[in-house]
Amino acid sequence: MNPAPAARGGSTTLLLLRHGETAWTPERRISGSGGSDPALSENGLRQAEAAARVLVSRGPVQAVVSSPLRRARQTAEAAARRLDLEVQIDEGLTEADFGAWEGLTFAEVRERHPEEMAAWLASPKAVPGSTGETFASVARRAQRARDRILARYEGGTVLVVSHVGVLRTLLRLALGAPPVTLFRMELSAASLSAVAYSGEGAASVRLLNDTSYLTDHP
């Protein structure tokens, strides 16, 4: 278990927003940091705006911190415009590199590399796509990014815009759950989750995979 550092200024809340859809999302194509860095699709842009509207209605947000990848930055920028904030970039929020799997569907990977995928699903130390990044590595840098954000904005509310692998990892760490739970959490495109960290550093998951605001923006 990796507890967060004590937030001396009181409870700190991280609003965890997954980026909106790209052209690859509906096709279930694997999109990490080692591929073409796709932009949001038209539907993804609509999802980002819908998320931005609901974030304004939730109350004050002190900062917007994003992965540097384009789909996350576009989603973060939509929220930042409405919140009248600048987007801060943290490299630790970048999605994993999936190596040779980039651009393939999950079905294609299962068909072409069944043993490699089985190993990846079973162990956070398995390397995806022969040259990709392990989830053990993702967990280490996601934890460091979380700690930086909590230290900088203690006592506040921060919007964190990232990717499914990183956000699942942050939620797993908050729950103190084993790595296998990464694949037991659904985080839809443009979904919102939230974790509150007490002044003593205890984490509490307050929201998971909320997409209710996308009803009129499928």
C-alpha positions as CSV (number, residue, x, y, z in Angstrom):
1,M,0.0,0.0,0.0
2,N,1.3,3.5,-0.9
3,P,-0.3,6.1,1.3
4,A,-0.4,9.7,0.2
5,P,1.7,12.2,2.1
6,A,-0.1,14.1,4.8
7,A,-2.0,17.1,3.5
8,R,-1.4,19.6,6.3
9,G,-3.8,22.1,4.9
10,G,-6.8,19.8,5.3
11,S,-8.6,17.6,2.8
12,T,-7.4,17.7,-0.7
13,T,-9.6,16.4,-3.6
14,L,-8.4,15.1,-6.9
15,L,-11.0,15.1,-9.6
16,L,-9.9,12.5,-12.1
17,L,-11.1,13.1,-15.6
18,R,-10.3,10.7,-18.4
19,H,-9.9,12.4,-21.8
20,G,-12.7,12.3,-24.4
21,E,-12.9,9.9,-27.3
22,T,-10.5,9.8,-30.2
23,A,-11.2,8.0,-33.4
24,W,-9.6,4.9,-31.9
25,T,-11.7,4.8,-28.7
26,P,-14.9,3.3,-30.1
27,E,-12.8,0.7,-32.0
28,R,-11.1,-0.3,-28.7
29,R,-7.7,0.3,-30.3
30,I,-4.8,0.5,-27.9
31,S,-3.5,4.1,-27.6
32,G,-0.6,4.9,-25.3
33,S,2.3,7.3,-25.4
34,G,4.3,5.4,-28.1
35,G,1.9,5.9,-31.0
36,S,0.5,8.7,-33.1
37,D,-0.8,10.9,-30.3
38,P,-4.3,11.1,-31.7
39,A,-6.5,14.2,-31.2
40,L,-10.1,14.2,-29.8
41,S,-12.7,13.2,-32.3
42,E,-15.7,15.5,-32.9
43,N,-17.6,13.5,-30.3
44,G,-14.6,13.6,-28.0
45,L,-14.6,17.4,-28.2
46,R,-18.4,17.4,-27.3
47,Q,-17.7,15.1,-24.4
48,A,-14.9,17.4,-23.1
49,E,-17.2,20.4,-23.2
50,A,-19.9,18.5,-21.4
51,A,-17.4,17.5,-18.7
52,A,-16.2,21.1,-18.5
53,R,-19.8,22.4,-17.9
54,V,-20.4,19.9,-15.0
55,L,-17.0,20.7,-13.4
56,V,-18.0,24.4,-13.2
57,S,-21.2,23.4,-11.4
58,R,-19.3,21.3,-8.8
59,G,-17.6,24.3,-7.1
60,P,-14.2,25.9,-6.9
61,V,-11.3,24.2,-8.6
62,Q,-7.8,25.5,-7.8
63,A,-5.8,24.0,-10.6
64,V,-6.0,21.9,-13.8
65,V,-3.1,19.4,-14.3
66,S,-2.9,17.3,-17.4
67,S,-0.9,14.6,-19.2
68,P,1.1,16.2,-22.1
69,L,-0.6,14.0,-24.7
70,R,-2.8,15.8,-27.1
71,R,-6.1,14.1,-26.3
72,A,-5.7,14.9,-22.6
73,R,-4.5,18.5,-23.2
74,Q,-7.6,19.2,-25.4
75,T,-9.9,17.8,-22.7
76,A,-8.1,19.8,-20.0
77,E,-8.2,23.0,-22.0
78,A,-12.0,22.8,-22.4
79,A,-12.3,22.7,-18.6
80,A,-9.6,25.3,-18.0
81,R,-11.4,27.8,-20.3
82,R,-14.6,27.5,-18.3
83,L,-12.7,27.5,-14.9
84,D,-10.6,30.5,-15.9
85,L,-7.4,28.6,-15.2
86,E,-4.2,27.6,-17.0
87,V,-3.4,24.0,-17.8
88,Q,-0.4,22.7,-15.9
89,I,1.4,19.7,-17.5
90,D,2.8,16.8,-15.5
91,E,4.8,14.2,-17.5
92,G,4.0,11.6,-14.8
93,L,0.4,11.6,-16.0
94,T,1.3,10.3,-19.5
95,E,-0.3,7.0,-20.6
96,A,1.9,3.9,-20.8
97,D,3.8,3.1,-23.9
98,F,2.3,-0.2,-25.3
99,G,5.1,-0.9,-27.7
100,A,4.1,-2.9,-30.8
101,W,0.5,-3.1,-29.5
102,E,-0.1,0.6,-30.3
103,G,-2.9,0.9,-32.8
104,L,-4.1,-2.7,-32.5
105,T,-7.4,-3.7,-31.0
106,F,-7.5,-5.8,-27.9
107,A,-9.0,-8.6,-30.0
108,E,-6.0,-8.4,-32.4
109,V,-3.5,-8.5,-29.6
110,R,-5.2,-11.6,-28.1
111,E,-5.2,-13.3,-31.4
112,R,-1.6,-12.4,-32.4
113,H,0.1,-12.4,-29.0
114,P,-2.0,-14.5,-26.6
115,E,0.8,-15.5,-24.3
116,E,2.2,-12.0,-24.0
117,M,-1.2,-10.5,-23.3
118,A,-1.9,-13.2,-20.7
119,A,1.3,-12.4,-18.9
120,W,0.5,-8.6,-19.1
121,L,-2.9,-9.2,-17.5
122,A,-1.4,-11.3,-14.8
123,S,1.6,-9.2,-13.7
124,P,2.3,-5.5,-13.4
125,K,6.0,-6.3,-14.3
126,A,5.1,-7.7,-17.7
127,V,6.2,-5.7,-20.7
128,P,3.5,-5.0,-23.3
129,G,4.2,-5.1,-27.0
130,S,7.8,-6.3,-26.4
131,T,9.2,-2.8,-25.8
132,G,6.4,-1.0,-23.8
133,E,6.2,0.2,-20.3
134,T,5.2,-2.0,-17.4
135,F,2.3,-1.0,-15.1
136,A,4.8,-1.2,-12.2
137,S,6.6,1.7,-13.9
138,V,3.3,3.5,-14.5
139,A,2.5,3.1,-10.8
140,R,5.8,4.6,-9.6
141,R,5.5,7.7,-11.8
142,A,1.7,8.1,-11.2
143,Q,2.4,8.0,-7.4
144,R,5.1,10.7,-7.8
145,A,2.8,12.9,-9.8
146,R,0.0,12.5,-7.2
147,D,2.4,13.4,-4.5
148,R,3.6,16.5,-6.3
149,I,0.0,17.6,-6.9
150,L,-1.1,17.0,-3.3
151,A,2.0,18.9,-2.0
152,R,1.5,21.9,-4.3
153,Y,-2.3,22.2,-3.8
154,E,-2.9,20.9,-0.3
155,G,-6.3,21.7,1.0
156,G,-7.7,22.4,-2.4
157,T,-9.5,20.7,-5.3
158,V,-7.5,19.8,-8.4
159,L,-8.7,18.6,-11.8
160,V,-6.4,15.8,-13.0
161,V,-6.8,15.0,-16.7
162,S,-5.2,11.8,-17.8
163,H,-5.7,8.3,-19.4
164,V,-7.3,5.1,-18.4
165,G,-4.2,3.3,-17.3
166,V,-2.9,6.1,-15.1
167,L,-6.3,7.0,-13.6
168,R,-7.0,3.3,-12.8
169,T,-3.6,3.2,-11.1
170,L,-4.4,6.3,-9.0
171,L,-7.7,4.8,-7.9
172,R,-6.0,1.4,-7.2
173,L,-3.4,3.2,-5.0
174,A,-6.2,5.1,-3.2
175,L,-8.0,1.8,-2.4
176,G,-4.8,0.0,-1.4
177,A,-5.8,-2.7,-3.9
178,P,-3.6,-5.2,-5.7
179,P,-2.5,-4.6,-9.3
180,V,-5.0,-7.1,-10.7
181,T,-7.8,-4.7,-9.9
182,L,-6.6,-2.4,-12.7
183,F,-8.6,-4.5,-15.1
184,R,-11.7,-4.7,-12.9
185,M,-12.5,-0.9,-13.1
186,E,-14.5,0.6,-15.9
187,L,-13.4,4.2,-16.7
188,S,-15.2,5.4,-19.8
189,A,-14.1,8.2,-22.1
190,A,-14.7,11.6,-20.4
191,S,-15.7,9.9,-17.2
192,L,-15.1,11.6,-13.8
193,S,-13.9,10.0,-10.6
194,A,-12.8,11.7,-7.4
195,V,-10.5,10.8,-4.5
196,A,-10.3,12.9,-1.3
197,Y,-7.1,12.8,0.8
198,S,-7.4,13.7,4.5
199,G,-5.0,15.9,6.4
200,E,-3.4,12.6,7.7
201,G,-3.0,11.3,4.2
202,A,-5.8,8.7,4.2
203,A,-7.5,8.3,0.8
204,S,-11.3,8.0,0.2
205,V,-12.7,7.3,-3.2
206,R,-15.8,9.5,-3.5
207,L,-16.8,9.0,-7.1
208,L,-16.1,6.4,-9.8
209,N,-16.7,6.6,-13.6
210,D,-19.5,9.2,-13.6
211,T,-20.7,9.8,-17.1
212,S,-24.2,11.1,-16.3
213,Y,-23.4,14.5,-17.8
214,L,-22.8,12.8,-21.2
215,T,-26.4,11.7,-21.6
216,D,-27.1,14.3,-24.2
217,H,-23.6,14.1,-25.6
218,P,-23.1,10.4,-26.4
